[in-house]
Amino acid sequence: MSFTKISQNTAILLEHARRSGLGEEELLQAVRSSQVEAFRVAQNNRFNYAELFSYAKEHGEDLEKAVAEGYRITFNTRNGLKIWLEEAFHLNSETDFTVGEGVIEGLLLKEEELDRLKLALAVNWTIAEAIKTDQGYSVKLTIRGLQ
């Protein structure tokens, strides 16, 4: 299955919109309308949607397909991946997982979240460990080549 590729920033903005309360259908309508106002519930000092549509158009990002079918992030920075994990899985990096130099560990995910991570994670990161526990999967991510 081939997913559309989008930037880390676009992925974070889409996940923040979901976390802010936009349901799947509302999110689809928002990207179809190409109206920044549709994201007002998610807009704040940290997350700015002003450039979302122009950036997507300029870089050939199919936002509708990304929302409807899923996506792969083109490249993850350590901090960007930390933010994406927080937004996508409603986690807190200070209490739910540890971010180190080239590694993110202690991530506890449900099976469907792990599956989603496998699809979205940029190729410069890899899932070094996914150990099944009573609560789900204990996951360790590393920058490719640092296992």
PyMOL commands that set and color helices and strands:
alter all, ss='L'
color gray80, all
select helices_A, chain A and resi 8-19+24-33+36-39+52-58+63-69+78-89+111-120
alter helices_A, ss='H'
color red, helices_A
select strands_A, chain A and resi 4-6+71-73+98-100+103-109+125-133+136-143
alter strands_A, ss='S'
color yellow, strands_A
deselect
rebuild
show_as cartoon
